[in-house]
């Protein structure tokens, strides 16, 4: 069995790139999440922290990313954390 490895820096780069591609500002993303400040988003983008699974699902929705249903219902959540598309 292969254990997935999450590249936190690459994940942050992908979040930043997808956000820019979608034309969404940090402030707009902050409002979508209802965060009081944008620090969590900056930490995600710098690869200092990973969003929680529920926040990753929101990011996927915001960026209009579709995933196979079996992955969404599966135990392994690493597929969304890398945001490799």
N, C-alpha and C positions, 0 to 999 in steps of 0.2 A: 504494500500500500504506500502510495506516495503522499507525503504531507505537503500541502500547499505552503509556499513561502510568499508572504506579502511584502512587496517592495514599497515601503512607506514613502520614500522620496519620489519614486515614479508615480505612485498614486497621487501625491500632491501636485506633481507636474501635470498629470492628466486632469485633475480637478480644475486647475488654473486654466489649462488650454481649452477645456470644454466650456468653462465659464466665459472665456473671451470669445470663443467661437459662437456661443449663443448670444453674445452681446449683452451679458448681464453684469452689472457692476457689483462690487463687494457690498455696497449699501443695499442694493436690491435683493441680493441673496440673504443678507442679514434680515431684511424685512420678511422674506419668505419663511425663514426659520423662526422668526419672532425673537431673535437674539437681542439683548440690550446693547451689546457691543460686538464688533466683528472679529474679536481676537481668535475665536475658534476657527473661523474660516481662514484667517491668515496662517494659523498653525497647520491646518490641513494642507494648504498650498505650499508651505515651506517644508512639508514632510516631517513636522515635529509631532503630529498626532494624526490619528485616523478618525473619521467620523464614525459614529455608532451605526449599526446595521440599519436602524430606522432612518437615520439621517442620510445614509447612502441610498436608500430607496427613494427618499425625497429628491436627492440630487439626480438620480436616474430619471425621475419623472420630470424634473425641471429641464434637464438636458435632452429629454425625449429619447432616452435610451431604452431599447427593448431587449429583454432577456428571455431565453427559453423558460417556459413555465416550470419545467422540472427543476431548474436551478432555483427558482424563487421559492418553491415548496420544499427544497432539499435542505439538508443539515449544513452542508458546506457553503458558507457565505463568502469564501475567498474570491469567487468569480466576480463579484461586484466591487470588491475592495481595490482591485487593480485598475478597474475602469479602462482596460485595454480594449479599444474598439477600432 
